[in-house]
Amino acid sequence: MAASHQPARCDSEHLFPDVAEGVECRWLLGLSDNVVEAFILEAAAQGIDIFRVFDSLNWMPNMKAPIEFVRKTNKVCEAAICYTGDLLDPRREKYSLNYYIRLAKELEKMGAHVLCIKDMGGLCKPYAAERLFKVLREEVGLPIHFHTHDTSGINAASILKAAEAGVHAADAAVASMSGTTSQPNLNSVVGGAAAYGAGLQARSRCFEHIRRLLETVRTWYRPFDNAPPAGTAEVYIHEMPGGQYTNLREQAESMGLGARWHESLARTRK
């Protein structure tokens, strides 16, 4: 039988995952179980409400212990599946729709409170998102969260198609901080979805005010911004997560290989 999936209780009245009152348990460093447990317990004691647990290779045994530890804290455990490939391409059999369904059911049985599809590369195309979330809503009984990036430039459409398919939550960034390796444009998503809710138009005006405030702030960090200047379909070739893309590009520049950057990208799939 699947474990109970009642939302975890919290001492505070509200949860604010959108302002980062959560923590990602990456479980990538080979730490012993007692170290991971101590970290989770202390983080929960200090006020963290939501823990996102994931393994970059979707290896379910690596996620079992952290999920159990989070459940002990009576906080929210959001278990994530890292999205890659193209589930609409029949030639790519490994990361098929059935692959994601199988992992989602495993995480549900492990006791996750929330399921997250973590698309760090921005690879989940709009019609793939529609198909994926429609089926996940049918196959699992958990709230579903969509985290995506906008490296391709079209993932605002992916959020809208996911919403049509029934996704419960999706991440986006205020306009002046959005795009490319960041999240899709929140202002545009809300404006495009205004027909779905009467209150969205008022929120859109609020987000535009925030956009104007942060436009100036972003210019201060321009010397350190090495993200692509615009969306690019090249991401569908190299399939690199946004953070990995910017870090690797910075390393290439520091080694004097900046002029060969696109050559490097072409080699990542080989």
N, C-alpha and C positions, 0 to 999 in steps of 0.2 A: 504493500500500500504506500501511496505517496505521503510524505510528511505533511503536517498541517501547514497551511500557507496564510494563516491570519496575519495581518500587518503587525509588525513589531510595535510594542508600546514605547513611548518616549516621554521623558519628564516635561519637555517643552510642549507648548500647545500646537506649534506648527513645525513642519519640516521645510527647509529651504535648500534643496539640492542645487537649485539654480545659482546660489551664491556660494557653492563649494562646501557646504556643510556635509561633506562626504569624504571618503578616502578610498583610493584604489589599492587593493591588496594584490600586487603584481605576482608575488610568489615565484619570482624568476631567479633568485639569487642562491638557491640551494640552502636556505636557512632551515634550521631544525624546527620541528613543530612547536617546541616550547617557546622559542623566540617569537615566532609568528603569533602564537596565542597571547603572549605577554604584550606585544605591540597592539593587538586588537583590543584587548581588555583595557589597556591604558588609554588608547584613543577614545574608546567609548566613555570611559570615566571622565575624560576631559571635554566631552560634549559632542563628539562626532555622532551623527544620527544615521547616516547611510554609508554602507560599505559596498563598494563595487569590487567584486572578486572576478578575476579573469586570468587565463593563461594565454600567452601570445600565440601558442600553437594549438589552442583548444584541447589540451590534454586533460580530460576530465579527472583522472586520479589526482592531479596536482591541485585541483580546486576543492576536493572533498574536505580536507582538514580546515582550511580557512572558512568555508561555509559553516561548518559545525561550530567553530569558535565564535563567529559573528552571531549565530543563533543563541549562543549562551549569554550574550550580552543583552538580549531582548531589544536589539536595534534592528534596522532594516538591512537585509542582505540582498543586494542586487547582483545576480550572477550574470556574467556577460559572455556572449559568443562573439569571437572576432570574425568579421566578415571579410572574405576574400574571393577572388575569382569572378565568375559571371554565371549565375545560376540559370540564365536564359540561353546560354550557349550549350547545346547538346554535346559538343565536342569535348567540353571540360567536365568530365564525369566525377572527379573527386569531390568538388565542392558544389554538389547538386542541392536541389530543394530538400531531398530526403536527408542529406547530411545535416542540414540545419534543424530539421524536425527531430531527428534522432538526438542531437545534442540538447535541444530544448527540453525534451522529455526527460533526459538524464538529469538535468539541472533541477527540474521540477521535483523529481524523486529525491534528490539530495537535500531538498528543503529550502530552496531559494524562495524569497518573498516576491521578487521582481525579476523579470527576464530582460536583459539588455542585448540588443544587436549593436555591436561596437564596430563601426565602419571607419576605422582610422585613416584609410586610404581614400575615402570618398569614392569607392568603387561600386556602391549599390545604386544602379541606374533606376530611374523613376519606375519603369514597368516591372523591374525586378523587385523593387520595394513593395509595389502593389501586390504582386503575387506572393512574396514571402510573408508579409504581415497578414494577409488574408488567411493563409493556411495556418500560420502560427496561432491566430485567434481561434481557429477551429480545433487545433490539436492540443493546446495547452491551456490551463486555467489560470495563468498568472497575468498580472498587469505587464504590459510590454513597453519598453523604452527604446527609442531609436537614437543612437548617437552617430553622427556622420560629419564628414568634413567636405569642403567645397572645392577641392583641388581641380576637379573637372569643370566647374562653373555651372553645373546643372542640378546640384543636389538640393536646392530649394524645392525643385519639382519632385524630387524623391520624397521629401518630407510631406508635401501635399498629397502625393499618391499613397504614402503610408497612412496618412490621416484618413483618407477615403476608405482605406482597407481596415481601419479600426485600431491603429496603434494608439496607445494611451498617452504617451509623452514623447517629445522629440526635442533635441537640443539645437539651438541656433544662437548666433551672436549679433549684438546690436550692429547696425549697418556699418558704422565707421571702424569697427573691429572685425568685420566679417570677410569672407571670401577666400579663395585659394586654399591654403593649408589650414585656415581657421574654419569655423563652422559657417553654414549658409546664412544668408542675410535675414535676420529676424524681422526687420521692418518690412521687407518684401514678402516674406512668408505670411505675416499677419495681414498685410494689405491684400494679398492674393486670396486669403481665406476669409475675408470679411463677410462674405455671403453666408458663411456657416455659423456666425454668431453675432448677435446685435451689439455686444460689448466690444467687439474687436476693433471697430472704427475708432472708438475713443482711445483704446490702447495704442493704436497706430500713431495717433497724434502725440502721445506721451513718448513713444519710442523715438519719434523724429526729434523731439526736444533733446533726448539723451544723445542722439547721433550728433547733433550740432555741438554739444558740449565736448564730446570725445574726439571729434575730428581734429581739433587743435592738439589735444594730448597725443594723438598718434604721430603727429609730425615730429614730436620730440624724440621718438624712438626710430625714426626712419633710417638713421645710419646703421642700426642693428637688425633691420628687417631684411632677411635674405629669402623670403618666400617668393614664389613666382609672381610676377607683376599682374598676371591675369590667369583665368582658368585655362586649363589645357587638357586635351584628350590624351596627352602623352602619359598621363597617370594610368591609363588602361593598358599601357605597354609595360611600364616598370612596376606598377601596383605597389608602390612604396607608401607607407603611412606618412602623414604630414610631418610629424616630428622627426622621423628618420630622414625624410627628404631634406629638411632644412639643416639638420645636423651634418649629414653627409656632404651637402653642398659646401658648408662652411669649412669642413675638413679638406675638401678638394681645393678650394681657393687658397687655404693656408699652405698647401703643398705645391702650389703653382700649377695646379691641374684644372683651373677654372675653365680654360678654353676647351677642355676635353670633357666637360661635364655631361653633355648630351650623349657623347660616346659611352660614358660610364653607365648612364641610364639604360642604354640599349643592351648592355651586357647583363643587367640584373636578372633578366628572365632566362638566361642561358645557363 
